[in-house]
């Protein structure tokens, strides 16, 4: 027969053990819930779009546009305000109302309509045949490229970036045209300009201004203007790649000092960007890249989007840079758009961005909305 005292001790110990067991189960359940939540967050696939905002538009018209984006599953909008921080500040609360992140998108080294830059013709990039983008822009009239080496033009661009990142509620500054002018156009665009580009042509090879060539000569003891074939001089090529990188590095400091991130629209994958526009984005300090994998510009099929996405993801291994695939929606059928999103997602992209918001059709919106429901 069990003594009353021993029975009491047994009951107390039993209750204590039961309590510990329950608490342990609660902790495991909580831990499991946290892990599940973390996994969901990590596996979320982000949807963006690029848009251009005109300050003459009403708040009501922006509200209607942003509501469509939010209702169809978009997470973020990249807004080009032509470098205007006041317009950006006006749009942030409207976008937030529809749960949209706002990213300040700006043409960086290509500065059409820049009234301050236009007062300084010497700031503009010069081609190998001596033509300045100020007087004779290559390809199209809005190709007004600034020299990335010249102190004044570089500081001007960085001051515009700082003005935009100081706007409250902005998630990132988004670099666009962060490169030199196209040495080679996408093959699908060549007929439009009646061009054949099989070598690096002098008219499209930048920048040979006095500041660039003298700085290079001081460092490497040779002048690019004297080269018979500049395309094969790796120091000259690297010099220009590094001038673009230096601006990106400075932009990264500015954005992070202001509590914002740095994102960039870039060419499809690093080796291609290097070849076409002197842009080696896998070597940059940047939080996210949105490569413009516009297959139609390159006469490529939809599966090329997967190929280029995978190439970029591989080149970014070991870096803290996310890749979100840029998709060009005009001329895409809903079925092609669905496949494009699949190609990006299955090849390692963290999301996709659509160019551009106003061009998306109702049928395409249905595809985009459905893509958020696996």
C-alpha positions as CSV (number, residue, x, y, z in Angstrom):
1,X,0.0,0.0,0.0
2,X,1.3,3.5,-1.0
3,X,1.8,5.9,1.8
4,X,-0.2,9.2,1.5
5,X,3.0,11.3,1.5
6,X,4.6,9.2,-1.3
7,X,1.3,9.4,-3.3
8,X,1.3,13.1,-3.0
9,X,5.0,13.3,-4.2
10,X,4.1,11.0,-7.1
11,X,1.1,13.2,-8.2
12,X,3.3,16.4,-8.0
13,X,6.0,14.8,-10.1
14,X,3.5,13.5,-12.6
15,X,1.9,17.0,-13.0
16,X,5.4,18.6,-13.4
17,X,6.4,16.1,-16.1
18,X,3.1,16.6,-17.9
19,X,3.6,20.4,-17.8
20,X,7.2,20.1,-19.2
21,X,5.9,17.8,-22.0
22,X,3.1,20.2,-23.0
23,X,5.5,23.1,-23.0
24,X,8.0,21.1,-25.2
25,X,5.2,20.4,-27.7
26,X,4.2,24.0,-27.8
27,X,7.8,25.0,-28.5
28,X,8.1,22.4,-31.2
29,X,4.8,23.6,-32.7
30,X,5.9,27.2,-32.5
31,X,9.3,26.3,-34.0
32,X,7.6,24.4,-36.8
33,X,5.3,27.4,-37.5
34,X,8.2,29.7,-37.6
35,X,10.2,27.5,-40.0
36,X,7.1,27.1,-42.2
37,X,6.6,30.9,-42.3
38,X,10.3,31.4,-43.0
39,X,10.2,28.9,-45.8
40,X,7.1,30.6,-47.3
41,X,8.9,33.9,-47.2
42,X,12.1,32.6,-48.8
43,X,10.1,30.8,-51.5
44,X,7.9,33.8,-52.4
45,X,8.2,34.9,-56.0
46,X,8.2,38.7,-56.5
47,X,6.3,40.5,-59.3
48,X,7.3,43.9,-60.4
49,X,6.6,46.3,-63.3
50,X,8.3,49.4,-64.7
51,X,6.2,52.5,-65.3
52,X,6.8,56.2,-66.3
53,X,5.0,58.9,-64.4
54,X,4.0,62.2,-65.8
55,X,3.5,65.0,-63.2
56,X,0.5,66.4,-65.2
57,X,-1.6,63.3,-64.2
58,X,-4.0,63.4,-61.4
59,X,-3.7,61.4,-58.2
60,X,-7.0,59.7,-59.0
61,X,-5.5,58.4,-62.3
62,X,-2.5,57.0,-60.5
63,X,-4.7,55.5,-57.8
64,X,-6.7,53.6,-60.5
65,X,-3.5,52.3,-62.2
66,X,-1.9,51.2,-58.9
67,X,-5.1,49.5,-57.8
68,X,-5.0,47.4,-60.9
69,X,-1.4,46.4,-60.1
70,X,-2.2,45.5,-56.5
71,X,-5.4,43.6,-57.4
72,X,-3.5,41.5,-59.9
73,X,-0.7,40.4,-57.5
74,X,2.1,42.8,-58.2
75,X,4.4,43.4,-55.3
76,X,6.5,46.3,-56.5
77,X,6.6,49.2,-59.1
78,X,9.7,50.9,-60.5
79,X,8.7,54.5,-61.2
80,X,10.5,56.8,-63.6
81,X,9.8,60.3,-62.5
82,X,12.6,61.8,-64.7
83,X,14.6,62.3,-61.5
84,X,11.9,64.4,-59.8
85,X,11.8,63.7,-56.1
86,X,8.6,65.7,-55.5
87,X,6.6,63.7,-57.9
88,X,8.0,60.5,-56.4
89,X,7.0,61.7,-52.9
90,X,3.5,62.3,-54.2
91,X,3.2,58.8,-55.6
92,X,4.6,56.8,-52.7
93,X,1.5,57.0,-50.4
94,X,-0.8,56.1,-53.4
95,X,1.2,53.0,-54.1
96,X,1.4,52.0,-50.4
97,X,-2.3,52.2,-50.3
98,X,-2.3,49.2,-52.7
99,X,0.5,47.4,-50.9
100,X,3.1,48.2,-53.6
101,X,6.7,48.7,-52.9
102,X,8.1,51.8,-54.7
103,X,11.5,51.8,-56.4
104,X,12.9,55.1,-57.8
105,X,13.8,54.2,-61.4
106,X,16.1,56.7,-63.2
107,X,18.1,56.9,-66.5
108,X,21.6,57.1,-65.1
109,X,24.4,57.6,-67.7
110,X,21.9,58.3,-70.5
111,X,20.4,61.7,-69.6
112,X,18.0,63.0,-72.2
113,X,16.3,66.2,-71.3
114,X,18.7,66.9,-68.4
115,X,18.7,70.7,-68.2
116,X,21.7,70.9,-65.9
117,X,23.8,68.6,-68.0
118,X,22.8,70.4,-71.2
119,X,24.6,73.5,-69.8
120,X,27.9,71.5,-69.9
121,X,28.5,70.0,-73.3
122,X,31.9,68.8,-72.2
123,X,30.2,66.3,-69.8
124,X,29.0,64.1,-72.7
125,X,30.7,60.9,-74.0
126,X,32.7,61.1,-77.2
127,X,32.9,58.3,-79.8
128,X,36.1,57.0,-81.3
129,X,35.5,59.0,-84.4
130,X,35.2,62.2,-82.3
131,X,31.4,62.7,-82.2
132,X,29.9,63.9,-78.9
133,X,26.6,62.6,-77.7
134,X,25.7,66.2,-77.0
135,X,25.8,67.2,-80.7
136,X,25.4,63.8,-82.5
137,X,23.8,61.1,-80.3
138,X,24.2,57.6,-81.7
139,X,21.2,55.6,-83.0
140,X,18.4,57.8,-81.7
141,X,18.0,61.4,-80.5
142,X,17.5,60.6,-76.9
143,X,20.9,58.8,-76.5
144,X,22.5,61.6,-74.5
145,X,25.3,59.7,-72.7
146,X,27.4,61.3,-70.1
147,X,31.0,60.4,-69.5
148,X,31.4,58.2,-66.5
149,X,35.1,59.3,-65.9
150,X,34.6,63.0,-65.7
151,X,34.3,64.2,-62.1
152,X,31.6,66.8,-62.8
153,X,29.2,64.5,-64.8
154,X,29.7,61.7,-62.3
155,X,28.9,63.9,-59.3
156,X,25.9,65.3,-61.1
157,X,24.4,61.8,-61.5
158,X,25.2,60.8,-57.9
159,X,23.5,64.0,-56.6
160,X,20.3,63.0,-58.5
161,X,20.4,59.6,-57.0
162,X,20.8,61.1,-53.5
163,X,17.8,63.3,-54.0
164,X,15.5,60.4,-54.9
165,X,16.7,58.0,-52.2
166,X,15.9,60.6,-49.5
167,X,12.2,60.3,-50.4
168,X,10.4,58.6,-47.5
169,X,9.0,55.2,-48.2
170,X,11.1,54.4,-51.3
171,X,12.6,50.9,-51.1
172,X,15.5,51.2,-53.6
173,X,17.1,53.4,-56.2
174,X,16.9,51.6,-59.5
175,X,19.8,52.2,-61.9
176,X,18.9,52.1,-65.6
177,X,21.2,52.9,-68.6
178,X,24.1,52.2,-66.2
179,X,26.6,51.5,-69.0
180,X,28.1,53.0,-72.1
181,X,26.1,53.3,-75.3
182,X,25.5,50.1,-77.3
183,X,28.7,49.0,-79.1
184,X,26.4,46.3,-80.6
185,X,22.6,46.6,-80.8
186,X,20.4,43.5,-80.1
187,X,20.3,41.6,-83.4
188,X,16.6,42.0,-83.7
189,X,16.9,45.8,-83.8
190,X,19.6,46.1,-86.5
191,X,17.1,46.1,-89.5
192,X,15.3,49.1,-87.9
193,X,18.5,51.2,-88.2
194,X,19.7,49.5,-91.5
195,X,22.9,48.5,-89.7
196,X,25.4,45.7,-89.9
197,X,27.6,45.4,-86.8
198,X,30.1,42.6,-87.2
199,X,33.0,44.5,-85.6
200,X,33.3,47.4,-83.1
201,X,32.5,50.4,-85.3
202,X,34.1,53.8,-84.4
203,X,30.8,55.6,-84.4
204,X,29.4,53.5,-81.6
205,X,32.6,53.0,-79.5
206,X,32.7,55.3,-76.4
207,X,34.3,57.2,-74.5
208,X,37.3,58.8,-76.1
209,X,37.0,62.3,-74.5
210,X,40.2,63.9,-73.4
211,X,39.6,63.1,-69.7
212,X,39.2,59.4,-70.4
213,X,42.1,59.0,-72.8
214,X,44.5,61.1,-70.7
215,X,43.7,59.3,-67.5
216,X,44.1,55.9,-69.2
217,X,47.4,57.0,-70.8
218,X,48.7,58.2,-67.4
219,X,47.9,54.8,-65.9
220,X,48.9,52.5,-68.8
221,X,51.4,54.5,-70.9
222,X,49.4,54.3,-74.1
223,X,46.7,56.3,-75.7
224,X,43.5,54.6,-77.0
225,X,43.3,57.1,-79.8
226,X,46.4,55.5,-81.3
227,X,45.1,52.0,-81.2
228,X,44.7,50.3,-84.6
229,X,42.2,47.8,-83.1
230,X,40.9,49.1,-79.6
231,X,38.6,46.0,-79.3
232,X,41.5,43.7,-78.5
233,X,43.1,45.9,-75.8
234,X,42.0,44.4,-72.5
235,X,43.3,47.3,-70.3
236,X,41.2,49.8,-72.3
237,X,38.1,47.6,-72.0
238,X,38.7,47.0,-68.3
239,X,39.2,50.7,-67.7
240,X,35.7,51.5,-69.0
241,X,34.1,48.6,-67.2
242,X,35.6,49.8,-64.0
243,X,34.4,53.4,-64.6
244,X,30.8,52.1,-64.6
245,X,31.5,49.9,-61.6
246,X,32.8,52.9,-59.7
247,X,29.5,54.8,-60.2
248,X,27.6,51.7,-59.0
249,X,29.8,51.4,-55.9
250,X,29.2,55.1,-55.0
251,X,25.4,54.7,-55.6
252,X,25.5,51.7,-53.3
253,X,27.1,53.8,-50.5
254,X,24.5,56.6,-51.0
255,X,21.5,54.3,-51.0
256,X,22.6,52.3,-48.0
257,X,23.6,55.3,-46.0
258,X,20.0,56.4,-46.5
259,X,18.5,53.1,-45.5
260,X,17.6,52.1,-49.0
261,X,18.7,49.3,-51.4
262,X,20.3,49.5,-54.8
263,X,18.7,47.7,-57.8
264,X,19.6,47.9,-61.5
265,X,18.1,47.1,-64.9
266,X,20.9,45.4,-66.9
267,X,21.6,43.5,-70.1
268,X,20.6,39.8,-70.2
269,X,23.6,38.1,-68.6
270,X,27.1,39.4,-67.6
271,X,29.2,38.1,-70.6
272,X,26.6,39.5,-73.0
273,X,26.4,42.8,-71.2
274,X,30.2,43.0,-71.3
275,X,30.3,42.4,-75.0
276,X,27.4,44.7,-76.0
277,X,27.6,47.7,-73.7
278,X,30.7,47.6,-71.4
279,X,28.6,46.4,-68.4
280,X,29.9,43.6,-66.2
281,X,27.1,43.5,-63.5
282,X,28.2,40.3,-61.8
283,X,31.1,42.3,-60.3
284,X,29.0,45.1,-58.9
285,X,28.0,45.8,-55.4
286,X,24.2,45.8,-55.8
287,X,21.2,44.3,-53.9
288,X,19.2,43.1,-56.9
289,X,19.5,43.0,-60.7
290,X,16.6,42.9,-63.1
291,X,18.2,41.7,-66.4
292,X,16.1,42.8,-69.4
293,X,15.8,39.3,-71.0
294,X,13.7,40.6,-73.9
295,X,13.9,37.6,-76.2
296,X,12.1,39.3,-79.1
297,X,14.9,41.8,-79.4
298,X,17.4,39.0,-80.0
299,X,15.3,36.9,-82.3
300,X,15.2,34.2,-79.6
301,X,12.5,31.8,-78.5
302,X,10.8,31.9,-75.1
303,X,13.1,29.2,-73.6
304,X,16.0,31.6,-74.1
305,X,14.6,33.5,-71.1
306,X,15.4,30.4,-69.0
307,X,18.9,30.1,-70.5
308,X,19.8,33.8,-69.8
309,X,18.3,33.7,-66.3
310,X,20.3,30.6,-65.4
311,X,23.5,32.1,-66.8
312,X,23.0,35.2,-64.6
313,X,22.1,33.2,-61.5
314,X,25.3,31.1,-62.0
315,X,27.4,34.2,-62.4
316,X,26.0,35.6,-59.2
317,X,26.7,32.5,-57.0
318,X,28.4,33.5,-53.7
319,X,27.2,37.1,-54.0
320,X,24.4,38.8,-52.0
321,X,22.7,39.9,-55.2
322,X,19.2,38.7,-56.2
323,X,18.2,38.2,-59.8
324,X,14.7,39.1,-61.0
325,X,14.1,38.4,-64.7
326,X,12.8,41.3,-66.8
327,X,10.2,40.2,-69.4
328,X,9.0,42.3,-72.4
329,X,5.3,41.7,-72.6
330,X,4.3,43.4,-75.9
331,X,3.7,40.8,-78.7
332,X,3.5,38.0,-76.1
333,X,0.5,35.7,-76.1
334,X,-0.9,34.7,-72.7
335,X,0.6,31.3,-73.3
336,X,4.0,32.7,-74.1
337,X,3.8,34.9,-71.0
338,X,3.0,31.9,-68.8
339,X,5.9,30.0,-70.2
340,X,8.2,33.1,-69.8
341,X,7.4,33.3,-66.1
342,X,7.9,29.5,-65.7
343,X,11.3,29.7,-67.5
344,X,12.5,32.5,-65.1
345,X,11.2,30.8,-62.0
346,X,12.5,27.3,-62.8
347,X,15.9,28.7,-63.6
348,X,16.5,30.4,-60.3
349,X,15.0,33.9,-60.6
350,X,13.6,35.4,-57.4
351,X,10.9,37.2,-59.3
352,X,10.0,38.7,-62.6
353,X,9.4,42.3,-63.8
354,X,7.1,43.2,-66.7
355,X,7.9,46.0,-69.2
356,X,5.8,47.8,-68.9
357,X,2.7,48.2,-66.7
358,X,0.4,50.1,-69.1
359,X,1.2,47.6,-71.9
360,X,-0.1,44.5,-70.1
361,X,-3.4,43.3,-71.6
362,X,-6.4,41.9,-69.6
363,X,-5.5,38.3,-70.9
364,X,-1.9,38.8,-69.7
365,X,-3.1,40.1,-66.3
366,X,-5.0,36.9,-65.8
367,X,-1.8,34.9,-66.4
368,X,0.2,37.1,-64.0
369,X,-2.5,36.9,-61.3
370,X,-2.7,33.1,-61.6
371,X,1.1,32.8,-61.4
372,X,0.9,33.7,-57.7
373,X,-1.2,30.6,-57.0
374,X,0.9,27.5,-57.5
